Amino acid sequence: MKEKPEKLIQQIIEMCTQPGDLVLDTCAGSMTTAIAAINCGRNFICFEKNREIYSVGKSRVEEHMKEVENANKQRSSDVEPEQ
């Protein structure tokens, strides 16, 4: 399995779509495109026919989504309320 460079995929997504758009990856592999879509604020649909590879990719996406959620919580708690 050859993983695509995430930064490159992210740049392509940003150039070709708008925030909130849907990104489709029909050969998702380790779900690099899904992670790049999350980073760009896009929705995604991914297909992977190999169950083992899908399982690894799904775990990556779930972990990445938790990291993004935690980072967002941290940012919102770092913002001091206006007085």
C-alpha positions in Angstrom: 0.0 0.0 0.0 1.5 3.4 -1.0 0.3 6.3 1.1 -0.3 9.6 -0.8 1.5 12.7 0.5 -1.1 14.4 2.7 0.1 18.0 2.1 -0.2 17.5 -1.7 -3.7 16.0 -1.4 -4.6 18.9 0.9 -3.4 21.5 -1.6 -5.4 19.8 -4.4 -8.5 19.8 -2.3 -8.1 23.4 -1.4 -7.6 24.4 -5.1 -10.5 22.4 -6.4 -13.2 22.7 -3.8 -14.8 25.1 -1.3 -15.2 24.6 2.4 -18.2 22.3 3.1 -17.9 20.6 -0.3 -17.8 16.8 -0.7 -14.6 15.0 -1.6 -14.9 11.4 -3.1 -12.1 8.9 -2.9 -13.0 5.6 -4.6 -9.6 3.9 -3.7 -9.2 5.3 -0.2 -6.5 3.0 1.1 -5.2 4.4 4.4 -7.7 7.3 4.1 -5.1 10.1 3.5 -7.7 11.9 1.4 -10.2 11.8 4.1 -7.8 13.3 6.6 -6.8 16.0 4.2 -10.5 16.8 3.6 -11.1 17.1 7.4 -8.1 19.5 7.6 -9.6 21.6 4.8 -13.1 21.7 6.3 -14.6 19.5 3.6 -16.9 16.5 3.9 -15.7 13.2 2.4 -16.9 9.8 1.2 -14.3 7.0 0.9 -14.5 3.5 -0.6 -12.0 0.8 0.1 -12.7 -2.8 -1.0 -10.0 -4.5 1.2 -11.4 -4.9 4.7 -8.1 -5.0 6.4 -6.9 -1.8 4.8 -10.3 -0.2 5.4 -10.0 -1.0 9.1 -6.6 0.6 9.4 -7.8 3.7 7.5 -10.9 4.0 9.5 -8.9 4.0 12.7 -6.6 6.7 11.3 -9.6 8.9 10.5 -11.2 8.3 13.9 -8.0 9.2 15.7 -7.5 12.3 13.5 -11.0 13.5 14.2 -10.4 13.1 18.0 -7.1 15.1 17.6 -8.9 17.9 15.7 -11.8 18.0 18.3 -9.3 18.2 21.2 -7.3 20.9 19.4 -10.6 22.9 18.8 -11.5 22.5 22.5 -8.1 23.7 23.6 -8.3 26.7 21.3 -11.7 27.7 22.6 -10.5 27.4 26.2 -7.5 29.5 25.4 -9.6 32.4 24.3 -10.2 34.8 27.1 -13.7 36.2 27.4 -14.1 39.9 26.6 -14.9 42.2 29.5 
